[in-house]
Amino acid sequence: MSREIRKVAVIGAGTMGAAIAAHAANAGLEVDLLDIASSDSESGGDKNAVVKAGFDRMKKARPAALMSKSLADRIRLGNLDDDIERVSDADWVIEAIVEKLEPKQDLMSRLESLVPDDAVITSNTSGIPLNQVAEGRSEGFRKRFLGTHFFNPPRYLKLLELIPTTDTDPEVVEKMRTFGERVLGKGGVIAKDTPNFIGNRLGSFAGMQSVTYALENGYGVEEIDAITGPLIGHPKTATFRLNDQVGLDIAVGVAENLVNAVPEDESLEDLKPHPVLKQMLEKNLLGNKTGAGFYKRTKRDGATVFDVINLDTFEHHPAEEPEIPIAREAKKQGDLGARLRFLMQKADEDTHARFLRDTLLPYMAYASRRVPEISDTLEDMDHAMEWGFGHSAGPFRKWDLLGVRDTAEQMKGLGIEVAPWVDEMLEAGNESFYKEENGREVVFSPVKKTYEPVRQDPLAVKLDDLREQDREISRNDSASLLDLGDGVLCFEIHSRGNSIDGDVIEIGYEALNRLENEDWTGLVVGNDGGNFSVGANIGEIIMAAKSGQLDEVGKRVDALHGLLMGFRFAAKPVVAAPHGQTLGGGAEIALHADRIVAAGETYMGLVEAGVGLIPAGGGVKELVRRSLSPAIAAAPSTPPLPFVQKAFENIAMAKVATSAVEAREMGFLDEEDRIVLNPDHLIQTAKQEVLDLADGYAPPARGKNVYAAGKAAQAALDVGVKTLQWGHFASEYDGVIAGRLASAITGGGISLPQWVDEEYILTLEKNAFLELLKNEKTQERIGAMLETGKPLRN
């Protein structure tokens, strides 16, 4: 398969088909979305009515399927009567039509004569055997046909299951896996052509067995969710909230289809939905989609609250925080492995630990019994649960954390069947599924009865792996410097919330010093945390302000200015690699780099107005420099107000981009900055950008390179704020903050528009920041944010 995939045709505009089309558009691909012609078309109706309805539903989806509304323009709609010939231009055709065998086979028959000989054809089916879908097709067709099963929603969930048939060319499978990783940002696993593949086979067992155990043993909804989330390495949605999120009809439907498809499964009873779930379906208690499921979102005393269901009456009542002492004790044990081992040891004496033992151990044993039925590799089975369900460790990695031999004995003591290959592995003297061998991680293969290297993605870089290789150069409690190789240095923030404090600034200056005085090629600013940076440590700031130490705050602002301007004018290239929340000072760090390589899911914004402040680390200056200044330089007669107004609104309204694509539209990224959909590739891509920039690199020229729009623009901004206040859309104090911002963003009261140096705007930012910090209302806003996590409008 040498054909590069640039054009995609998705056939079927249902929930999954339209969402897959959206994600292909997110990835920069050209997309055709096709569906059946409307039955009304014979009487003069719109033949594209069906596909338009699916497309419109996708555009309204929450969470958003598209990274920006503008990306909808990349998707061309059509119907299968008039437009099926478009597939002749496609590099990849994805079938996502109704889950019935005959229509899928009919479609494949039509596609065979139209699709280019070197294009890939895939199906997103989750319930129909792929071999049957391809039945009757030519050998050439079958060689490039496979399943590509996305998890919903495709934009956000990393898992992509690749399901070859007995005829699929292995090279096509590997090419699609690489394409999924590098272009779509997915993690690919190879699944067998068996019912529900890997993720939904294991996930359905775990979900149904846990719910049944809870309901039959008198556990409450809230208490189960309190112990089956982050405590055991699962997402906050835990057990019952996950069913609400997925939709109980979907969860039960998947389980029932599985039960019918695998009558030979030895755990068939555990796969069946509990009767209570069927009663909830009858009452339309499906979860978030119907407004109520195990939880019901409602308003009480002006606040949003979640009531919990009474499974005897199916009425909802106010939720209460359950008291679970064993959970508190487990959290004190440390990492996931220590927590799990502690809980297993306490199972005989504590009811909540017993629940975890009696659900986790059967799940892990069930996974062992499915090898090699659903997958040949433990690694792919682990990744399916990690990438598809957000588990921090899949079943075999969890088992390793508990100790394979001891846990197998514990399972047998409880009457839980362990797969024979596990005993064979232990009898051969192999004590773990994963281990290090010659400096590389290997995993046991139940098929080959030996260890094989864990598959490595050459573009995936984990900073903790570099640490283990003694490539950490310097460290304090909040930040580190690491050697990325090839002469590239990495400045990593790892403080709480990746916030910017004095220790972060200290390591940042060390990075600058090493760039200047040592033989480094350049610098990447990036980390592996959940977020790039949530901004300044406002707790430190408010403590200093309340104790009258504004001079110290001023010195901290000066230090941040020095650091970020050091990045901007460094002698070697600096590349920022933001991801997740990139707020306030975090955004300012990125804005001062030569280049930004952003993860697709980057939520960037200058949010200081939410706590009664304006940006003080150069955010105001950078939005003007990146938007207005180039426009004026290119055409001096350009009216400055529209550019200033856009930057002003972004800051004054504390707008946060919902993706890197939207961040570019808001002016945080420019056209030279890059967007990477796979966050695992972020550090490596940023490193390569440093190396590309280093050849012939010269730092930006200092001087008057920010265009200040002057008093007329400031007056226009002030009028806009007054209008909002008159309409009661902004408080009096919002106007005070906005006034300070309007002054700083237009040049501090200068009469005529003119070019100024960057330090001039930085001084205006700092002065406004300190003046606002003195104000009691700003201090109230900061206090409220620290206490509740929500902005206060006072």
Residue, then its C-alpha position, 0 to 999 in steps of 0.5 A: m500500500s504505497r498510496e498516501i491517504r489524503k482523501v477519505a470517503v465515509i459511507g453512512a452519516g449516522t452517529m459514528g459515520a459523521a463523527i469519523a468524517a469530522h475527525a478526518a477533517n480535524a486531521g486535515l483530510e479531504v472528506d466525502l460523507l455519503d448516505i442513502a438518497s432520501s425516500d422523499s426525493e421521488s416526490g421532489g424532496d432533497k435527495n441529500a436530506v439523510v446525509k444532511a440530517g446526520f451532518d447537522r447532528m454531528k455539528k451540534a454534538r457535545p462534546a464537539a466532534l469538530m475541532s472548529k466549526s470552520l472544519a465543516d467546510r472540509i466535508r462534502l456531502g452526497n448520496l449513494d445514487d448520484d455521488i457514489e462515483r466520488v469514491s473513485d478519487a478516495d484513498w480510503v473508503i470507510e463503511a459505517i452503514v446500518e449494522k446488517l450483513e446484507p446491506k454491507q455486502d451489497l455496498m462492498s459489491r458496488l465499491e469494488s468496481l469504483v474504488p482505486d486498486d491501491a485504496v484501502i476499504t474498511s468497515n467500522t462494524s463492531g458486531i458483524p464478522l469482517n470475513q462475512v462482509a468481504e465475502g464474494r469479493s475479489e482477492g485484490f479487494r480482500k487484501r486491502f479490506l479490514g475493520t477499523h473500529f473507532f471508539n465513540p467519540p472518535r475525536y477524543l478516544k485514542l483507541l482504534e481497533l484494526i481487524p484484519t480478515t484471513d485475507t488482509d495483506p499484513e502490510v496494509v494493516e501495518k500501514m493503517r496502524t501507522f497512519g492512525e498513529r501519525v495522522l489521526g492521533k490514535g493508538g492502534v491495536i490488532a484484534k481478531d475478527t471475533p464478536n466485539f473485538i477486544g475493547n468491548r469484549l473485555g469492557s462489557f464483561a467488566g461493566m456488567q459483572s461489576v454492576t450485577y455484583a453491586l446490585e446483588n450485594g447491596y452496594g449503593v451507586e455513589e459508593i461504587d463510583a467512589i471506589t471504582g474511579p481514580l483510586i484503582g486507575h480508572p477515570k472519574t466516570a467510574t462505573f455508574r457514571l460511565n453508563d450514564q455517559v455512554g448511554l445505558d441503551i448502548a451499554v445494554g445493547v452491546a452486552e446483549n449482542l455479545v451474549n447472543a454472539v458468544p454462546e460458548d463463552e464460559s462466563l456467559e452469565d456474567l455478560k448478561p445485563h442485570p434485570v434492573l438495567k432492563q427496567m431502567l431502559e423501560k423507564n427511559l432512564l438512559g443517562n445523560k442523553t435523556g437527562a436522567g439515569f443513575y444520576k440526574r442533573t438538576k438545579r438546587d439553590g442556584a447550583t447545579v447538582f447531581d441527584v442519585i437514583n434509588l434502584d427500588t423506586f427509580e426516583h432520584h434523591p440528593a446525593e451524599e458523599p459516601e464515607i469510605p475509610i478504606a479508600r482514604e487509607a488506600k490513597k495513603q499507600g502511594d502509587l497504583g500498585a501499592r493501592l491495589r495490593f493494599l485493597m486486595q489484602k483488606a478484602d476479607e475484612d472490608t466490604h468495599a475492598r471485597f467489592l474491588r477484589d471480587t470484580l477486578l480479579p474475575y476481570m483479569a482472569y477473564a482477559s487471560r482466558r480470551v487469549p488467543e481468542i480475541s488477540d495474540t498479544l497481552e500488549d494489545m489487550d492492555h492498550a485496548m482498555e487503556w486507550g478505549f476506557g481510560h484505564s491507567a493500566g490494562p488487565f495484565r499490567k494491573w496483574d503485574l502490579l499485584g504480583v502474578r503468582d500470588t494473584a493467580e493463587q488468590m484467584k484459584g482460592l476464590g474459585i476463579e478460573v485462570a487460563p492454563w497458559v498463565d500456569e505454564m508461564l509461572e511453571a517455566g520460572n517467568e514471574s511477570f507478564y512484562k519485564e526489562e531485558n537488555g534495556r528494553e521492555v518485553v512482554f510474554s507471548p502466550v502464543k509463542k511461550t516466550y518474551e517479545p519486545v514491546r512494540q515501540d512507536p518511534l515518534a513517542v517520547k516519554l520524559d520519565d523514560l529519559r529520566e530512567q536513562d539518567r538523562e535528567i540534567s537538573r531538577n527541583d520540586s517544580a521543574s527539570l531539564l532533560d537531554l532529548g538527544d541530538g543536542v536538544l534540551c527540554f525544560e519540563i514543568h512538573s509542579r502541582g497543576n504545572s503552575i508557574d512558581g519560583d522554582v519553575i522560573e529558577i530552572g527556566y533561567e538555568a535552561l537559558n544559561r545552558l543554551e547561551n553558554e553550553d553546546w546545545t542546539g536548542l530548547v523544547v518547553g514541554n512535559d508529559g503532565g495532564n496539562f501544559s500549564v494552568g498558569a501562575n500559582i495564584g495562591e502564592i500571589i494572593m498571599a503576598a498581596k494580602s501581606g503587603q508584599l506587592d514589591e515581591v510580586g513585582k519582582r516575580v513579574d520582572a523575573l517572569h518577563g526576563l525569562l520569557m523575553g530570554f526565550r523570545f530572543a535566545a541565541k538558539p531556537v526555542v519551541a513550545a509543545p503545549h497540550g491540554q490546559t495552557l492557560g494564563g502564564g502557560a499560554e504566555i510561555a508558548l507565545h514567546a517561543d520561536r515556534i509552537v507545536a501544539a497537541g490537537e487537544t490544546y485549550m489555550g487562553l489568557v484567563e487572568a480576567g477571571v480572577g480580576l487581573i490582566p496578563a502580566g507575562g507578555g500575553v497582551k503584548e504577544l497577541v498584539r504583536r502576533s495579530l495587529s503588528p504583521a498586518i500593519a507591517a504588510a499594509p500601513s493603512t490597515p485599520p488597527l481597531p478590528f485586530v485590537q478588538k479581537a485580542f481585547e475580547n479574547i483577554a477581557m472575556a477570558k476566552v479559552a480555545t477548545s482545540a489547537v485549531e481554534a487557538r489558531e483562529m483566535g490568534f494564539l498560533d500562527e500559520e507556521d505553528r504546527i498541530v499534532l493530533n497524537p499527544d505522544h508525538l508532541i515532544q519528538t515533533a517539537k524536537q525535530e522542529v528545533l533541529d529544523l530551525a537550528d540550521g542557519y538560525a538567527p534570533p528575532a531582531r529587537g526593536k520597535n516591533v509592536y504596533a500600539a493603536g493609541k487613544a482612539a482605539q482605546a476610546a472605542l474599546d471603552v465604549g464597548v465595555k460601557t455598552l456591555q455594562w449598560g446591558h447588565f452583561a458586565s459588572e462595574y468591576d469588570g469595567v475597571i479590569a477592562g479599562r486597565l486592559a484597554s489602556a495596556i493593549t493600545g499603548g497606555g494613552i499614547s495619542l497617535p498610533q505608533w511602533v513601540d518596543e516590547e518592553y514598553i507594553l510589558t511595563l504597562e501590563k505589569n503596572a496594571f496587574l499590580e494596581l488591580l492586585k491591590n484592589e479588594k475585589t480582585q482579591e475576592r475573585i482570587g479567593a473564590m477561584l482558589e476555594t471553589g474553582k469557579p470565577l466570581r462576578n463581583 
